[in-house]
Amino acid sequence: MTALLTKTVPEVDATDNAVPEQLKRPRRSWKPLLRLISPLVLLVLWQVASSAGVVSDKTLASPAQVVSAATELWSDGSLQDALAVSVQRVLLGVVLGVAVAVLLGVLAGFSRIVELAIDPPIQMLRTVPFLGLIPLFIVWFGIGEQPKVFLVALGVMFPLYLNLFAGIRSIDGKLIEAAETLGLGRFQLAIHVILPGALPQALTGLRLSLGVAWLALIVAEQINADAGLGYLVNNARIYFRIDIVIFGLLVYAFLGLATDALVRALEGRLLTWRKTYQGA
């Protein structure tokens, strides 16, 4: 009888339940290096065009001139001082903007009444350009640090709020029904089902918010700034130092990429449970 069962019951291949190859996390030891190829190619083409005279130094400084300007700013301490001031402004604005966005996004996501109360004003406010708010912010908060921080916070708030709200409202209703069938209360449902399900979209919103934070900082540092990267770039523009202007823009870009990489690393740690398609 045992032998008969052994013959009739098919053996289960362990690979049948394996995760498809496309959904496995690939090894990424060498892939970050591939992302550097196109920037390096552009850098070489830029230098060649400048050396050949195709691009005028008065229009676009060459990479060698930009490196020379960076060395000059670093040696006299201007770059370090400007970075310290700008990073502080962004950190304060991000903390404030994230706190407000999470609070409003969670309240509006879980309550239809709160959504009707706060979502329309937020949708109207987010369409107003930063430059249009500068006069009001100067009247309300003066020309010190407050308007700069609040402009950054405002830029941070909108993408995170929208994505968090959408993430909460996009939870599959079948998951809610299953959780309620298992006896989860409203608080447990929110903690164990809804918020974890909304986390991927919320992290996407955070990545967008940090990108907007640096854009908002550029605008904010035009408000009577006497320090920071924006002040450095503005002074360079006045004295026609195109090399410093380009270097300042590259610093902004590097800071944006660095903060985005931090969120991507955080996303990788918080979303280890999620198996997604990584590309062929």
C-alpha positions in Angstrom: 0.0 0.0 0.0 2.8 2.3 0.9 4.6 1.5 -2.3 1.4 2.2 -4.3 1.0 5.6 -2.7 4.6 6.4 -3.4 4.1 5.7 -7.1 0.8 7.5 -7.5 1.5 10.7 -5.6 3.6 13.0 -7.8 6.7 14.5 -6.4 6.5 18.2 -5.8 9.3 20.1 -7.3 10.6 22.8 -5.0 11.0 25.1 -7.9 7.2 25.2 -8.6 6.7 27.5 -5.7 9.8 29.5 -6.3 9.5 33.2 -6.9 9.7 34.0 -10.7 13.1 35.1 -11.8 11.7 38.5 -12.9 10.4 39.2 -9.4 13.6 38.3 -7.6 15.8 41.1 -6.4 18.8 41.2 -8.7 22.3 41.6 -7.5 23.2 45.2 -7.7 26.9 45.2 -7.0 27.8 46.4 -10.5 24.6 48.1 -11.6 25.2 51.5 -9.9 28.4 51.8 -11.9 26.3 51.6 -15.1 24.4 54.7 -14.0 27.7 56.7 -14.2 28.4 55.9 -17.9 26.0 58.5 -19.5 27.0 61.4 -17.1 30.7 60.7 -17.8 30.1 60.6 -21.6 28.2 63.9 -21.4 31.1 65.4 -19.3 33.7 64.3 -21.9 31.6 65.7 -24.7 31.2 69.0 -22.8 34.9 69.3 -22.3 35.7 68.4 -25.9 33.2 71.0 -27.2 34.6 73.7 -24.9 38.2 72.9 -25.9 37.4 73.0 -29.6 35.7 76.3 -29.2 32.3 75.0 -30.2 30.9 76.3 -26.9 32.1 79.7 -25.8 33.4 80.1 -22.2 31.2 83.2 -21.8 28.1 81.1 -22.5 29.0 77.8 -20.8 32.1 77.3 -18.7 34.1 74.2 -19.4 34.3 71.3 -16.8 37.9 72.3 -16.1 36.9 75.9 -15.3 34.1 74.5 -13.1 36.5 72.3 -11.2 38.8 75.4 -10.8 35.9 77.4 -9.4 35.1 74.6 -7.0 38.7 74.5 -5.7 38.6 78.3 -5.3 35.4 78.2 -3.3 36.5 75.3 -1.2 39.9 76.8 -0.4 38.5 80.1 0.9 35.7 78.3 2.9 32.8 79.9 0.9 31.4 76.6 -0.2 31.4 75.0 3.3 29.6 78.0 4.8 27.0 78.1 2.0 26.4 74.4 2.3 25.9 74.6 6.1 23.3 77.4 5.8 21.4 75.8 2.9 21.3 72.3 4.3 20.0 73.7 7.6 17.2 75.6 5.8 16.2 72.4 3.9 16.3 70.2 7.0 14.0 72.6 8.9 11.7 72.9 5.9 11.6 69.1 5.3 10.8 68.3 9.0 8.0 70.9 9.1 6.6 69.9 5.7 6.7 66.2 6.3 5.0 66.6 9.7 2.1 68.7 8.2 1.8 66.4 5.2 1.6 63.2 7.2 -0.9 64.7 9.6 -3.2 66.1 6.9 -2.8 63.0 4.6 -3.7 60.6 7.4 -6.7 62.6 8.6 -8.0 63.2 5.1 -7.4 59.6 4.1 -9.3 58.1 7.0 -12.1 60.6 7.2 -14.4 61.8 4.4 -15.4 64.8 6.4 -11.9 65.9 6.9 -11.2 65.4 3.3 -14.1 67.7 2.3 -12.8 70.3 4.7 -9.1 70.4 3.9 -8.5 68.8 0.5 -10.1 71.6 -1.7 -8.0 74.4 -0.1 -4.8 72.3 -0.5 -5.6 71.6 -4.1 -6.0 75.3 -4.8 -2.9 76.3 -2.9 -0.7 73.8 -4.6 -1.3 75.3 -8.0 0.0 78.7 -6.8 3.7 79.2 -8.0 6.3 79.8 -5.4 7.2 83.1 -6.8 3.6 84.3 -6.3 3.9 83.6 -2.6 7.1 85.4 -1.9 5.5 88.9 -1.5 2.9 87.5 1.0 5.6 85.6 2.9 7.7 88.7 3.2 4.7 90.6 4.6 3.8 87.9 7.0 7.2 86.7 8.2 9.7 89.4 7.2 12.9 88.8 5.3 14.7 86.6 7.8 14.9 82.8 7.9 11.2 82.1 8.5 9.9 82.7 4.9 12.7 80.6 3.5 12.0 77.7 5.7 8.2 78.0 5.2 8.6 78.0 1.4 10.6 74.8 1.5 8.0 73.3 3.9 5.2 74.2 1.5 7.0 72.6 -1.4 7.6 69.5 0.6 4.1 69.2 1.9 2.1 68.8 -1.4 3.7 65.8 -3.1 3.8 63.8 0.2 0.3 64.7 1.1 -1.1 63.8 -2.3 0.7 60.4 -2.4 -0.1 59.5 1.1 -3.8 60.3 0.7 -3.9 58.4 -2.6 -2.1 55.4 -1.0 -4.6 55.2 1.8 -7.6 55.4 -0.5 -6.2 52.9 -3.0 -6.1 50.0 -0.5 -7.9 47.0 -1.9 -11.4 46.6 -0.3 -11.0 42.9 -0.2 -8.1 43.3 2.2 -10.2 45.4 4.5 -13.0 42.8 4.4 -10.6 40.0 5.2 -9.1 42.0 8.1 -12.5 42.8 9.5 -13.5 39.1 9.2 -10.4 38.2 11.3 -11.7 40.5 14.0 -9.3 43.5 13.6 -10.7 46.8 15.0 -10.4 50.1 13.3 -7.1 51.0 15.0 -5.5 47.6 14.3 -6.8 47.8 10.7 -5.1 51.1 10.2 -1.8 50.0 11.8 -1.5 46.6 10.3 -3.2 46.9 6.9 -3.9 50.4 5.6 -0.8 52.3 6.6 1.6 49.5 5.5 -0.3 49.2 2.2 0.0 53.0 1.7 3.7 53.1 2.6 5.1 52.4 -1.0 3.2 55.4 -2.4 4.0 57.5 0.6 7.8 56.9 0.1 7.4 57.8 -3.6 5.8 61.1 -2.4 8.7 61.6 0.0 11.2 61.3 -2.9 9.3 63.8 -4.9 9.1 66.1 -1.9 12.8 66.1 -1.3 13.4 67.0 -5.0 10.9 69.9 -4.7 12.6 71.0 -1.4 15.8 71.9 -3.3 13.8 73.7 -6.0 12.0 75.7 -3.3 15.3 76.5 -1.7 16.6 78.1 -4.9 13.5 80.4 -4.9 13.6 81.0 -1.1 17.2 82.1 -1.1 16.3 85.0 -3.4 14.6 86.6 -0.4 17.3 89.0 0.9 19.7 86.1 1.4 23.1 86.9 2.7 24.3 83.3 2.9 23.7 80.0 1.3 24.1 78.4 -2.1 21.5 80.7 -3.6 23.4 83.7 -2.4 26.6 82.3 -3.8 25.0 81.7 -7.2 23.3 85.1 -7.3 26.6 86.9 -6.5 28.3 84.9 -9.2 25.7 86.0 -11.7 26.2 89.6 -10.8 29.9 89.3 -11.5 29.5 87.1 -14.6 31.2 84.1 -13.0 29.5 81.5 -15.1 31.8 78.8 -13.8 30.6 79.4 -10.2 26.9 79.5 -11.4 27.3 76.2 -13.1 29.1 74.7 -10.1 26.3 75.9 -7.7 23.7 74.3 -9.9 25.7 71.0 -9.9 25.9 71.2 -6.1 22.1 71.5 -6.0 21.8 68.5 -8.3 24.2 66.4 -6.2 22.3 67.3 -3.0 19.0 66.3 -4.7 20.5 63.0 -5.9 22.0 62.3 -2.4 18.6 62.8 -0.6 16.9 60.7 -3.2 19.4 57.9 -2.7 18.7 58.1 1.1 15.0 57.6 0.5 15.7 54.8 -1.9 17.8 53.1 0.7 15.0 53.6 3.3 12.5 52.2 0.8 14.7 49.1 0.3 14.7 48.4 4.1 11.1 49.2 4.8 9.6 47.3 1.8 11.6 44.1 2.0 8.2 42.3 2.1 7.2 43.5 -1.3 8.3 41.5 -4.4 8.2 43.7 -7.4 9.3 43.4 -11.0 12.9 44.7 -11.4 13.1 44.7 -15.1 14.5 42.2 -17.6 
